[in-house]
């Protein structure tokens, strides 16, 4: 069963209108820090469509649509991108602003990272958008140790440290605002 709770879940921001948002507003993105029963995190393996050698790992998630809440968008995006629907959605862990070049344009985003837990570890990539089909290589469950040891690019850049703190101390009482990332 899918449930939603936690900070900010009921807030309804303006509808998402693309990479930059309406009237220069940042695109609002709900991301999911999905943990399985072994405390592994699920990450997506992405690449630049025009330069497949430029690769990175990132958490599932995407832009809010219509009148969705942040929590509703997190659950929808998780289901679309991974096929995982048996999720217990927890609180917002982190918030960050980021800006990056991707697919020939600049993406300016306000991202909220939700904690979520699942027993469902099988994934499918059948719900991807056309852009995601051109830029996602797969999914992988990562242990905290493997994430800390990797030399591959992972976003947010401090994810290994943030995950270790989360596993050691539990969720923060209020969301942690991460340093903005510009790439």
C-alpha positions, 0 to 999 in steps of 0.5 A: 500500500502506498502512503504519504506523510511528512513535511510539505506533503500537502503543499501545492505549488504552481504547476510545472511548466518545463525546465525553467518553470513559469515566469522564471520560477525554478522547476519543482522536483520531488525526489525519492531516497528509496531504501529496501529492507537491507537499507540499500538505496535505489539509484538511476543511471543516467547519461547525456543523450548527445554524449552517452559517455557522460554518465551519473547516478541520481535518485528517482523523481521528477517535476510536479504536474498540475495540482499535485502535492510534492508527495503525490509527485514523488510517488507518481514519479517513483512508480513511472520510473521504477515500477515500484508502487508498494512504498511507505513515503516518509518525511522530506529529508533534504531540499536543494536548488540545482542548475545543470545543462542537460539535453541542450538546455539549462534546468533550474530546479528546486528539489525536495528529497523524500525518505521512502521504504519498500519491500518491493525490490524488482524494478521495471523501466516501462513507464519512462518518458521519451527523454528518459528512454534516451537518457536512462541506462538502468537502475541499481540498489546501492549499499551505503558502503558501495556508494561511499566507495564509488568513483562514479558521479552521483547527485546530489554530490554528498549523497554517500555522506547524507545516506550514512548520516540518515542510516546512523541518526535517522531522519532530521527533525526538519529538512536539511537545506543542501548547498546549491549545485551548479553544473 
